[in-house]
Amino acid sequence: MNAQTDIRPSQDEKEDLYYAVHKGLRLASARMLITLGQLDPFDRDAVAAALSRLSDLIAMGTSHLTHENREIHALLDKTLPGVADHAGEDHEHHVETFDELSRLASELASAEGGDRPKRLRRLYQRFALFIADDFRHMHEEETEIQTQIEAHFSAAEITGIRERIVGAIAPEKMVLFTRAMLAAASRPERVGMVTGMQAGMPAEIFDGFMTAVTGRPWQFGDWEGMEAALC
């Protein structure tokens, strides 16, 4: 769900609850796959840094599933029984996979000597399978479930779903989501997202939040600086 704060659509425009955050998750997953593929298993610092990023990505994925289940699937189950069943089954499989990836990551972190390349290869291959399945799953949500949402709920109801999801995201996870979403967005999308956040936050909170997202002090309008930091 869109982890942006206060981008307000027109009264008749219906928000896409999936596309922006899915772009962010796709980018974060693609970067993670490349990192694991290029990782030196004997460089313990590099491995630790990569596994920390993987932990953040798993935390994002878990949060994303939880909010979808609570705010979208539960609503669809009442209004359109069965529409979200397949996506819900996917979510259950995703949770199992997150546990498996965490276990494989722990095994790599504690492995010694010649066992480390084998452990890294297992983690890399399992993560590759996960994102192949996850990309298919996200496409289904964007093209099938979003269509049902738009057909059966008003613009105000859909905005309400997004606002409840955003309101339930912890600040540290919001930073992760926003960083991924801004990095994955086109420049017009990026400008719209940041402009919306600026309009919806007190200035000091917005400045602090954007500093956390970019990892350095950032001035509104410095899109080149943001892209250098995030993209």
Number of C-alpha atoms within 10 A of each C-alpha: 22 24 25 22 21 19 18 12 12 10 9 9 14 18 23 18 24 20 19 21 23 24 19 23 24 18 18 23 23 13 12 20 19 12 18 21 15 10 18 15 23 15 9 14 11 14 20 14 11 17 20 13 15 22 16 16 21 20 14 19 17 15 18 22 18 16 19 21 17 13 16 21 23 15 16 19 13 9 13 14 12 13 15 21 13 12 19 17 10 17 21 11 13 20 16 11 17 19 12 15 21 16 13 19 24 14 16 24 17 11 17 13 8 10 14 18 17 13 20 23 17 16 23 23 13 15 22 19 11 17 17 11 14 19 15 10 15 20 14 14 19 15 12 13 21 17 12 15 22 17 10 13 13 16 18 16 15 19 21 13 22 25 17 13 23 19 13 11 17 10 12 11 17 20 19 19 29 25 22 25 28 26 22 22 19 11 14 8 14 18 16 15 22 22 15 16 18 19 14 15 14 10 11 8 11 17 17 13 21 22 15 17 23 20 13 13 14 19 12 14 11 9 15 11 16 23 14 10 15 16 14
